Amino acid sequence: MSNKFKIAGRSGKSHHSKGGDMGGTKNMSKLLKQAQGMQKKIAETQENLKNIEITASVGGEAITIKGNCDYEVREIEIKEDVVEDTDMLKDLLITAFNEYARKVKERADSEMNAITGGMNMPF
């Protein structure tokens, strides 16, 4: 049975040298080591984010939220003059928490981009 799909000018033999593709193996090993190093730095940075304090204030500092870059709120300060108006208090709390979350994400992204060089990583 003949091979109708035989490519002209090719004998079917491999064009690789007899020693195998050692350069490719070395490059792959180097790439794996770099990936492992980056993975270690990412894990360290994620752990360090727990120690970075973020503060968000809204309403002329009527409400201030303090926490870390791991989204752990540790303190909320509320000025007495906004306590009586519950609708305003709710609005200010929502705004303050959203501002805190925005700042945390911004800082965490900045810390990770310093490691990954801006590559989009699934973490």
Backbone as CSV, one residue per row, in Angstrom:
resi,resn,N_x,N_y,N_z,CA_x,CA_y,CA_z,C_x,C_y,C_z
1,MET,0.842,-1.171,0.000,0.000,0.000,0.000,0.884,1.230,0.000
2,SER,0.634,2.146,-0.895,1.481,3.330,-1.002,0.979,4.426,-0.074
3,ASN,1.871,5.305,0.278,1.538,6.422,1.150,1.228,7.628,0.275
4,LYS,-0.050,7.954,0.109,-0.467,9.052,-0.757,-0.103,10.404,-0.160
5,PHE,0.128,10.446,1.110,0.376,11.712,1.788,1.860,11.960,2.059
6,LYS,2.719,11.253,1.396,4.152,11.404,1.582,4.562,12.798,1.137
7,ILE,5.331,13.479,1.946,5.763,14.837,1.660,6.980,14.785,0.759
8,ALA,6.932,15.516,-0.317,8.026,15.524,-1.276,9.308,16.003,-0.633
9,GLY,10.405,15.308,-0.922,11.705,15.724,-0.443,12.024,15.271,0.965
10,ARG,11.143,14.531,1.603,11.398,14.059,2.971,11.452,12.553,2.966
11,SER,12.428,12.019,3.582,12.592,10.574,3.612,11.873,9.940,4.790
12,GLY,11.337,10.770,5.690,10.670,10.233,6.865,11.607,10.082,8.040
13,LYS,12.898,10.285,7.813,13.869,10.181,8.891,13.891,11.467,9.704
14,SER,14.210,11.347,10.950,14.293,12.506,11.835,15.522,13.326,11.484
15,HIS,15.414,14.614,11.616,16.526,15.503,11.344,17.261,15.894,12.614
16,HIS,16.958,15.242,13.724,17.627,15.533,14.995,18.992,14.861,15.013
17,SER,19.911,15.441,15.762,21.224,14.828,15.909,21.097,13.572,16.746
18,LYS,22.105,12.713,16.669,22.047,11.422,17.358,22.019,11.547,18.873
19,GLY,22.499,12.625,19.428,22.577,12.762,20.878,21.243,13.115,21.521
20,GLY,20.196,13.265,20.765,18.922,13.684,21.337,18.871,15.196,21.420
21,ASP,17.845,15.708,22.048,17.660,17.155,22.125,18.040,17.648,23.517
22,MET,19.325,17.580,23.838,19.781,17.952,25.174,19.624,19.445,25.444
23,GLY,19.766,20.274,24.420,19.588,21.707,24.611,18.177,22.029,25.052
24,GLY,17.201,21.354,24.477,15.805,21.551,24.850,15.544,21.116,26.279
25,THR,16.159,20.043,26.690,16.002,19.543,28.056,16.606,20.524,29.057
26,LYS,17.780,21.067,28.717,18.412,22.048,29.604,17.557,23.307,29.709
27,ASN,17.015,23.750,28.580,16.164,24.936,28.588,14.901,24.698,29.403
28,MET,14.318,23.526,29.278,13.107,23.195,30.027,13.408,23.154,31.517
29,SER,14.557,22.581,31.868,14.953,22.519,33.274,15.150,23.927,33.838
30,LYS,15.775,24.788,33.059,15.994,26.170,33.487,14.660,26.884,33.656
31,LEU,13.751,26.670,32.716,12.430,27.290,32.777,11.654,26.817,34.002
32,LEU,11.735,25.521,34.311,11.061,24.976,35.494,11.628,25.579,36.779
33,LYS,12.945,25.740,36.834,13.564,26.347,38.021,13.113,27.793,38.187
34,GLN,13.021,28.529,37.071,12.557,29.911,37.142,11.105,29.971,37.613
35,ALA,10.271,29.060,37.108,8.862,29.024,37.511,8.733,28.694,38.999
36,GLN,9.548,27.758,39.470,9.513,27.399,40.892,9.964,28.577,41.757
37,GLY,10.974,29.304,41.298,11.441,30.480,42.027,10.365,31.550,42.097
38,MET,9.670,31.753,40.968,8.591,32.736,40.932,7.450,32.301,41.840
39,GLN,7.140,31.014,41.823,6.069,30.488,42.671,6.398,30.711,44.149
40,LYS,7.656,30.519,44.515,8.080,30.728,45.906,7.948,32.204,46.283
41,LYS,8.367,33.104,45.379,8.258,34.537,45.645,6.802,34.969,45.769
42,ILE,5.935,34.397,44.952,4.509,34.720,45.022,3.935,34.291,46.364
43,ALA,4.274,33.084,46.810,3.779,32.595,48.102,4.281,33.483,49.242
44,GLU,5.553,33.900,49.176,6.103,34.780,50.208,5.388,36.126,50.208
45,THR,5.142,36.659,49.013,4.468,37.954,48.901,3.046,37.867,49.421
46,GLN,2.341,36.783,49.095,0.979,36.617,49.604,0.974,36.567,51.123
47,GLU,1.971,35.943,51.709,2.073,35.900,53.168,2.405,37.292,53.719
48,ASN,3.287,38.022,53.046,3.673,39.364,53.491,2.524,40.360,53.389
49,LEU,1.577,40.123,52.486,0.434,41.029,52.348,-0.369,41.111,53.645
50,LYS,-0.313,40.070,54.446,-1.023,40.075,55.722,-0.454,41.116,56.687
51,ASN,0.773,41.565,56.436,1.433,42.525,57.313,1.403,43.952,56.780
52,ILE,0.822,44.153,55.615,0.737,45.493,55.040,-0.596,46.108,55.443
53,GLU,-0.523,47.244,56.133,-1.740,47.898,56.614,-2.289,48.843,55.554
54,ILE,-3.595,48.803,55.399,-4.311,49.678,54.476,-5.330,50.473,55.281
55,THR,-5.403,51.767,55.010,-6.376,52.642,55.664,-7.202,53.339,54.600
56,ALA,-8.517,53.332,54.785,-9.426,54.035,53.883,-10.343,54.906,54.724
57,SER,-10.426,56.190,54.350,-11.297,57.136,55.047,-12.241,57.775,54.049
58,VAL,-13.477,58.010,54.497,-14.478,58.674,53.649,-15.230,59.704,54.482
59,GLY,-15.928,60.573,53.771,-16.754,61.572,54.461,-15.956,62.514,55.321
60,GLY,-14.810,62.958,54.801,-13.978,63.857,55.620,-13.481,63.167,56.868
61,GLU,-13.146,61.909,56.745,-12.684,61.049,57.841,-13.775,60.763,58.870
62,ALA,-15.026,60.863,58.420,-16.135,60.497,59.308,-16.074,59.006,59.627
63,ILE,-15.615,58.231,58.641,-15.433,56.793,58.846,-14.067,56.409,58.301
64,THR,-13.318,55.664,59.111,-12.000,55.178,58.717,-11.954,53.676,58.972
65,ILE,-11.509,52.944,57.958,-11.355,51.493,58.076,-9.882,51.165,57.938
66,LYS,-9.394,50.350,58.866,-8.001,49.897,58.830,-7.993,48.374,58.804
67,GLY,-7.129,47.843,57.969,-6.986,46.395,57.873,-5.705,46.065,57.150
68,ASN,-5.593,44.809,56.740,-4.387,44.403,56.023,-4.721,44.102,54.559
69,CYS,-3.702,43.728,53.820,-3.876,43.420,52.390,-4.374,41.998,52.164
70,ASP,-4.860,41.376,53.212,-5.484,40.056,53.097,-6.976,40.183,53.396
71,TYR,-7.493,41.396,53.248,-8.905,41.722,53.460,-9.383,41.421,54.877
72,GLU,-8.499,41.566,55.863,-8.887,41.413,57.259,-9.026,42.802,57.873
73,VAL,-10.258,43.221,58.151,-10.503,44.516,58.779,-10.161,44.381,60.254
74,ARG,-9.363,45.311,60.743,-8.923,45.249,62.139,-9.490,46.365,62.991
75,GLU,-9.923,47.454,62.332,-10.422,48.591,63.109,-11.352,49.438,62.247
76,ILE,-12.419,49.919,62.864,-13.332,50.866,62.222,-13.524,52.025,63.181
77,GLU,-13.254,53.232,62.687,-13.466,54.438,63.485,-14.649,55.182,62.885
78,ILE,-15.607,55.553,63.762,-16.788,56.292,63.323,-16.904,57.533,64.193
79,LYS,-16.949,58.689,63.530,-17.109,59.948,64.283,-18.551,60.048,64.774
80,GLU,-18.715,60.577,65.952,-20.022,60.632,66.599,-21.083,61.389,65.808
81,ASP,-20.687,62.397,65.062,-21.686,63.217,64.378,-22.407,62.496,63.235
82,VAL,-21.913,61.318,62.797,-22.616,60.573,61.738,-23.432,59.403,62.297
83,VAL,-23.292,59.129,63.576,-23.974,57.977,64.182,-25.487,58.163,64.212
84,GLU,-25.942,59.374,64.409,-27.378,59.618,64.544,-28.144,59.480,63.239
85,ASP,-27.504,59.730,62.127,-28.163,59.621,60.816,-27.828,58.249,60.230
86,THR,-28.705,57.271,60.495,-28.399,55.892,60.096,-28.283,55.717,58.584
87,ASP,-29.078,56.446,57.811,-28.973,56.325,56.356,-27.609,56.809,55.865
88,MET,-27.164,57.953,56.397,-25.849,58.451,56.016,-24.758,57.508,56.504
89,LEU,-24.937,56.965,57.708,-23.960,56.034,58.267,-23.820,54.805,57.372
90,LYS,-24.952,54.237,56.931,-24.916,53.078,56.034,-24.183,53.409,54.743
91,ASP,-24.520,54.548,54.150,-23.869,54.953,52.894,-22.366,55.135,53.072
92,LEU,-21.995,55.777,54.163,-20.569,55.991,54.417,-19.833,54.674,54.671
93,LEU,-20.463,53.752,55.397,-19.841,52.449,55.641,-19.623,51.680,54.337
94,ILE,-20.637,51.673,53.489,-20.505,50.991,52.199,-19.373,51.615,51.388
95,THR,-19.361,52.931,51.335,-18.319,53.638,50.580,-16.941,53.355,51.162
96,ALA,-16.838,53.347,52.478,-15.550,53.096,53.138,-15.059,51.680,52.870
97,PHE,-15.943,50.688,52.973,-15.526,49.309,52.705,-15.112,49.127,51.253
98,ASN,-15.838,49.755,50.329,-15.471,49.660,48.919,-14.125,50.328,48.641
99,GLU,-13.881,51.449,49.286,-12.595,52.143,49.132,-11.464,51.299,49.711
100,TYR,-11.711,50.687,50.856,-10.718,49.794,51.471,-10.411,48.636,50.522
101,ALA,-11.432,47.993,49.982,-11.233,46.858,49.069,-10.476,47.290,47.816
102,ARG,-10.781,48.465,47.285,-10.088,48.971,46.100,-8.608,49.169,46.393
103,LYS,-8.310,49.755,47.556,-6.920,50.001,47.933,-6.161,48.691,48.156
104,VAL,-6.821,47.718,48.774,-6.176,46.419,48.993,-5.835,45.774,47.653
105,LYS,-6.788,45.748,46.741,-6.558,45.131,45.428,-5.439,45.840,44.689
106,GLU,-5.458,47.163,44.723,-4.429,47.950,44.046,-3.039,47.628,44.600
107,ARG,-2.929,47.560,45.909,-1.623,47.281,46.537,-1.186,45.845,46.274
108,ALA,-2.104,44.889,46.406,-1.773,43.485,46.160,-1.353,43.284,44.703
109,ASP,-2.079,43.895,43.780,-1.718,43.792,42.360,-0.328,44.368,42.113
110,SER,-0.038,45.490,42.743,1.264,46.124,42.590,2.381,45.211,43.104
111,GLU,2.163,44.600,44.254,3.168,43.695,44.838,3.397,42.486,43.931
112,MET,2.319,41.922,43.394,2.439,40.746,42.523,3.066,41.104,41.180
113,ASN,2.717,42.264,40.640,3.292,42.684,39.360,4.794,42.882,39.456
114,ALA,5.269,43.247,40.640,6.702,43.395,40.838,7.421,42.052,40.664
115,ILE,6.736,40.966,40.949,7.313,39.628,40.826,7.119,39.071,39.418
116,THR,5.906,39.188,38.919,5.552,38.542,37.650,5.865,39.393,36.433
117,GLY,6.272,40.633,36.636,6.551,41.510,35.508,5.307,41.851,34.724
118,GLY,4.151,41.799,35.387,2.895,42.146,34.741,2.201,40.988,34.031
119,MET,2.820,39.791,34.056,2.158,38.635,33.444,0.904,38.326,34.238
120,ASN,-0.154,37.988,33.565,-1.415,37.668,34.222,-1.327,36.263,34.802
121,MET,-1.321,36.160,36.125,-1.170,34.871,36.799,-2.472,34.513,37.517
122,PRO,-2.795,33.235,37.550,-4.056,32.801,38.191,-3.936,32.642,39.697
123,PHE,-3.906,33.766,40.432,-3.877,33.684,41.895,-4.817,34.674,42.485
